[in-house]
Amino acid sequence: MLTVAQLADWLEGFAPKAIAEPWDNVGLLWGDPDSVIEKVMTCLTVTPTTAREALREGAGAIVSHHPVLFKAVKAIRADLAETGHLWRLARGNVAILSPHTAFDNTLGGINDGLAARLGLIDVRSLRPGAAVKRDNVVVFVPREQREAVIEAAFAAGAGRIGAYEQCSFTSDGHGTFFGTEETHPAVGEAGRRETVRECRVEVVCPHSLLAGVLAAIHAAHPYEEPATVVYPMLDGPPGEPGSGRVGRLATNERLESLARRVGEVLGTRSVQFVGDPDRRVRSLAIVCGAGDDFLPDAASAGADALLTGEARFHRGLEAEAMGIGLIVAGHHATERLGVEDLARRIGEAFPDLGVWPSRTEADPFQNPL
């Protein structure tokens, strides 16, 4: 059975809090970490509509891209429109987790997904971020229990290197120990030195997950006192993953044609653009959601245009003055596909869990027929 805490640990491994924007509020924001869950719904935002769906379908947790209670409230009451659905979720024991900008920024996250759907190549971060602190965890374990210990470490969030998961290294050797009279060794007897064929297992984990990884290893290990060593790893240079993405299109495209293709890829008719329709675009910057603040970053990166979800009027004027194209596809459209992808990822990580992206969520901004 899966707990809310275990889901939170997996989410931290995929989209670490350390790569979220400094102003953001991510992680497990609502609920009981020890609660057992059988169903999870992903959505863009927790609203009365998505809350009703989660309760109706029996979800034990919601993974909402946007955080709940992002701004302070003075009361959470059932009779208030802005908090009534939260009260009902609390009474229904439904937890809420949010990855938000950590999901935007992480490798394989929303911005990477948009870049892949549009066929960008040579993709890199638009605004480089700080390196994530990592540790190399070494544990010595009998050969027969090696797989159980490794699986426990992976489940706790260890073993991710870039876009690769479940990475580890094993070497064989012999371990010795002498158990005193107070011990109850799993192998051999107390009062004499034992020699056991063991494996040295190494896994990498984010420093923020270290305590949970060690606890999982110890819980799965057969020994009373597992021999573990933790080596802090040198921080890599700032860079990946950072905020936003920039890359090259396979061919030059007219700005107007690219904007039209963006709408087709994202399934929206609400795409707008700023700039000469015939401007040739080869280098494209991408920032999902409300990303117009990245316009100067896109220009500095040499991008011919910036694709984002929403932009203010004066940003459009700024784009014109800077001579850079601006494509605005809608906040919902640039992030909804990521919510669907996240449901798929969670389902693959926990096959026994019922996971789905909200079926009732829709863009509040509509086009007239």
N, C-alpha and C positions, 0 to 999 in steps of 0.2 A: 504494500500500500504506500502511496506517495503522500508526503506531507507538504504543507505550504512552504515550510523552511527548505525542503529539498528542491522544490520548484524554484525558490528564490536563489538557491545556490547554483542551480543550472543556469538561470538567467544571468547571474553574476559572471559565470564562466564564459558565456557567450558575449555578453555586452557589459563589461566591467564598469562599475560606478566611476572608477578613476578616469575614464575617457569621456564622461558626460561633461557638459558645459558647467563651469563653476557655479552658475546661478540656479542650476536645475535641482530637482527633487526626485530621485529615482530609487528603485528598490522595492522592498515590501513596505507599503505605506498604510495598510489597513488590514486588520485581521489577526488571527491566532496562528503563530508559526507552527504549532504542534497539531493543528487541525488536519485530518486526513481528507484528501480530495480524490474524487473519481472522474470529475469532468472539469474542463477548463475552457473558457471562452476568451478569445482575443477580440479587441476592438480598438478603434482610434480614440474614443472618449467615453467615459462613463456618464451616461445621460439617463433620464427616466426611461427612455426607450430601450437602451441596451441593458439597463438594470432589470427591467421587466423580463427581457429575454433570458438573462442569466438565471433569474429566480424560477422562471417557468420551466427551463430545461434542466434545472438541478445542478448548475455549476457550483463547484466549491471554491473556485477562484476565477477572477478576471485578470487577464494581463492587458492592461490598457496602455496604449502608447502615451497618451497625455496623462500627467499625474492628476489625482484627485486632490482637492483642497490645496491647489497651487497657490491660491491667495487666502489670506486669513479670513475666517468667518467667526462671528460672535455666538452663533447658536446653530446646533444641528437638531432640527425638529421635523417631525413627520408631516406637519401641516404647512411647511414652507416649500415653495416650488424648487428652490435651489438646493435643498438638502433632504427633502422627503425621501428621494430614492436611495440616498446613502443610509438613512435610518433603516429602511427596509432591507438593504443589503446586510447591514450589521445584524439585524434580527434574524436574517436567514443564514448567518455564519458564512458569508461570502467574502473571501479575502480579495484584496486588490493590490496588484503589483504593477509597476510602471518602469520600463526601460528608457523611454523618451530619447534624449539626445545621445545616450550611450548606444542605443539601437541605431540612431541616425549615423553615428560615427564608426561603429565597430566594423571590422572586416567582415564582409558578407551581409552588412546591414542595409538600411533603406537606401542610402545614397549609392552604395555599390550595386544594389539591385536595379536602380534607375539607370545607372551607367551601362549595366549589362543589357538591359532591355533596349536601350538606344544604340547598342553596338559600339560603345566607346572602346578604344584601345589605348595602351600606355597610360592607364588610369593611376593617378596619384592624389594625395590629399591636397585640398585647396588651401587650407589653413593648418599647417603642421601642428601636432599636439605633443605634449610631454610624453616621454617614454613611461610605460607602465612598469612599476617595480615587480620583479619576479624572484622566485626562489627555486632552487633545485633540491628536491627532497629525495634522500637516499634511505632505503629501508632494507634490512636483511631478513629474509624469510625462507623457511623450508620450501623446497621445490614444489611439494604437493599443494601448498597453500598460495603459491605465487599468483595464480590467476585471480583468486578471490580478493587478494590484497590490491592488485592492480585495478580490478573492476571497481572496488570501493573508492580508490583514489580518483578514478575517472568520474565516477558518479558525483564526487564532491567538487568537481571542477578542475582537477589537475589534468595535465597531458595535452593542453592546447598550445600549438606553436603556429602563429599566423592563422592561415585558413585550414590547418590540419588539426584533427582531434585524435584523442586516444594515443598519444605519442609516449613511448617509454623506452628504456634501455635495461637489459638484463645481462649480468655476467655471473658465472658459476664459481663457487669456491667452497671453503670449509670454515665453519664457525665453531668456536669453543666457548663453553661457559661452565661455571661451577656454582651450583645452587646451594645456598646455605640451608640450615634446618628449617628456616621460616618459609622456604619456597615450595612451590608445587609445579615443577617443570612439566610442560606439555610433551617434551621428549626426554627420555632418560630418567634418571633418579636424582634426588637431592643428595648432597654429600659426596659427590664425585664429579670429576671433570668429564664433560661430554663433548664429543666432536660430531657435528651434524653437517651434512651436505646442504648448503644454503645458496640462495640467489641474492645478488646485490641488485636491487631494483631502483631505478632512478626515474623520477617524473618532475616536470616543470609545472609550477603553478603560480598564479598571481599572488603577490604578497597579501593582498586583502582576503584571500581564501585560505591562507596557510593554516590557521587554527582548525578550520573545518576539515581540511584534507588530512591533517595529522590525526584528528579524532576519528575519521573514517578508517584510516589505516590501522589504528590501534584497535578499533572495534572488530575489524575483520581478521586481525593477526592472531595466530594461535598462542603466542607467547604471553606470559604475564608482563614482561618488560621488553617490548619490541625495541630493537636497536635501530634508532633513526638518527639521521644527521641532516641538518638543513644548511645549505650553502647559499647565502645571498648572491644573486647574479648581478653583474655589472649592468647598469642602465645603458640601454642603447641610445643612439642619438635621437633627438626629437624628430618626429616625422609620422610614423604610422602606428595606429590609425589616428588621423586628425579629423578636422571638421570639413565637411563638403568634399567634393571630388572634382577633378578636372582631367580631361583626356581628349583624344582625337577621334573624330568621326572617320569612318572608313573612306568617305569621299566628301568633297566640298558640297554643302547644301545651301540653297537659298534660305534666308532667315524665315520667310513666310512658309516655305515648304517644310522646313524643320518644325516650325510651330504646329503645322497641320499634322505632321507625323507624330509629334508628341501627344496630341489629342487622341490619335488613333491608338497609340500604344497604351495610354493611360485610360482609355475609354471615357473621355470627357469631351463635351462640345464647348467648354468654357475657356479655352486657351486664348490668351491675348499676347501680343508682342509689341515691343518698342524698337524702332529702328527702321532703316531702309529695307523694304521687303526683298530687294534683290541683293542685299548684303550677303557675301559668301561666308559661311560658317564652317570651319574645320576643327577649331578647338572649342570645346564646350565645357563650361563649369556647371556643376549641379549642387544645389542645396535644397533638400526637401523642406516642406512646411514654410514657415515665415523666414525666408533667407535673404531678403533684399539688402540686409546689412553687409552681405558678402560681396556686394558689387565692386568695391575697391580691390578686394582680394582677387576677384576674377580678372579685373583689368591688369593687376600686377603680375598675374600668372600668364598673361598673354592670351587669355580666352577671347574668342570672337563674340561670345554670347554667354549669358548666365540663365540657366533654367531654375526656377524656384516655384514655390506654391503660391505665395502672395507677395505683393509689393505696394508700397505707398505711392501716391501720386508724384511726390517730389523725387522719389527714386527714379521714376520714369524720366523725368526731366534731367536728372543727373546722368542717366544712361545715355540720353541723347547728347548731352554736352561732352561726355567722355568718349563718344563714338563706339560704344559697345552695345550689342544687342541684348535685349531682355525678354525672356519668355516666361509668362506667368500662367501656370496651369491649374491653380487651385490648391488650397491646403489639403483638402480631402483627397484629391486625385493623386497627389505626389506621395501620399503616405499610406493610403488604403491597401495598395498591393503589398506593402511591407507587412501590414497586419496579417494579411492572408498567408504570406510566406512564414511569418513567425508561428502561426498555428501549425503549419506543416512541420516545421523544425521541432516544435515541442512534441508533436505526435510521433515523430521518428525517435526522439530521445526517450519517450515513455510510451511504448506500444500499447500498454494496457489502459492508458488514459484516454478518455473521450475528449477530443479537442476539436474546436471549430471556430472559424472567424464569425463574428456577429452577422446574422442574416438579415437583421432589421435595420442596421445602421445605414444611414444615407447622408449625402452631402446636403447640409441645410440650404445651400444656395442652388436654386433651380433655374433652368432656362425656360422661357415661355414656349409653348408649342407653336 
